[in-house]
Amino acid sequence: MPLHKIIHINENTTAYFWHITEDVTSLFRAVSLRDTSLFRLEGMKSEEHQRGFLAVRMLLQHLGYTDYDLTYDEAGKPHLSDGKHISISHSHEFSCICISTELMGIDIEKLKEKTLKIAPRFLEIKHLENLSTPDKIAKATVIWGVKESIFKIKNEVGISFPEHIFEDEFNLIDGKCSAILQFNNQIEKFKIHFYNVEAYIFVCAFPKK
Ligand SMILES: CC(C)(COP(=O)(O)OP(=O)(O)OC[C@H]1O[C@@H](n2cnc3c(N)ncnc32)[C@H](O)[C@@H]1OP(=O)(O)O)[C@@H](O)C(=O)NCCC(=O)NCCS
């Protein structure tokens, strides 16, 4: 399946989604990879991970980039050769990349009951009060995505989701929320956009200016 969806988050920022229906061999034949990527691909234990990784390269190629335009820093954060910001996420049959002239972080996460089960470990449980079970799952998944996205922006060792990132109260219907990071004696604010993409939640976070 080719490109599945494009979301224009703001005038500087666009997210692209690949619905992965191809097998590893077809994806592998369709992309060209630098040696370090080949090495990484060979080391991946699951085919799902390999397909997610290759689908990111399909998205890059769709946009006129190749794997040669993508590098990673020591922490694993991706960077594009033309200086634009990129953030990457994959979950089961979806891979997505977001490209922007602004700093941002993204996360895509499948809606599943397990996220609700582990919710007390990473969110304020009062934020799930008075919701139906499907809405509780959706809200917990958004909050998880918020924390992953902020982590990807900051890319700093030692950030803990429950201890340092706090979501403000929000309604699912709004598609927007905010959060703060309290880390290293500093408080930083973030604005968040979130979307339903099939049976997934997609989150994009930006530092507040
Ligand atoms: C790095 C991390 C954010 C990746 O998230 P994930 O849900 O496992 O996977 P995703 O598919 O959403 O994202 C993976 C992509 O994130 C990007 N990434 C990895 N490390 C990154 C970093 N330090 N900064 C920014 N982006 C990073 C990569 O592009 C990677 O994909 P690729 O290697 O195939 O290009 C996550 O594993 C992590 O370390 N989280 C913080 C630790 C933590 O506090 N966890 C929970 C505690 S309750």
The ligand as an ORCA input file, in Angstrom:
! r2SCAN-3c Opt
* xyz 0 1
  C      13.165      6.532     22.185
  C      11.713      6.247     22.415
  C      11.014      7.573     22.657
  C      11.140      5.537     21.170
  O       9.759      5.357     21.259
  P       9.003      3.999     20.849
  O       7.573      4.151     21.207
  O       9.740      2.853     21.405
  O       9.114      3.888     19.312
  P       8.597      4.842     18.161
  O       8.371      3.954     17.005
  O       7.499      5.760     18.550
  O       9.873      5.743     17.897
  C      11.038      5.188     17.413
  C      11.798      6.288     16.704
  O      12.098      7.328     17.599
  C      13.277      7.977     17.158
  N      14.148      8.126     18.325
  C      14.855      7.173     18.973
  N      15.546      7.713     19.977
  C      15.262      9.045     19.988
  C      15.684     10.125     20.784
  N      16.553      9.961     21.772
  N      15.196     11.356     20.517
  C      14.331     11.552     19.487
  N      13.900     10.550     18.672
  C      14.367      9.306     18.927
  C      13.908      7.093     16.071
  O      13.713      7.729     14.834
  C      13.126      5.810     16.177
  O      12.866      5.148     14.969
  P      14.012      4.610     13.976
  O      15.190      4.283     14.829
  O      13.409      3.454     13.286
  O      14.286      5.761     13.059
  C      11.484      5.324     23.613
  O      11.938      4.057     23.363
  C      12.151      5.807     24.883
  O      13.302      5.577     25.115
  N      11.374      6.485     25.727
  C      11.839      7.147     26.899
  C      12.044      6.253     28.040
  C      10.936      6.252     28.998
  O      10.866      7.092     29.844
  N      10.023      5.276     28.835
  C       8.846      5.093     29.598
  C       8.970      5.251     31.086
  S       7.424      5.135     31.926
*
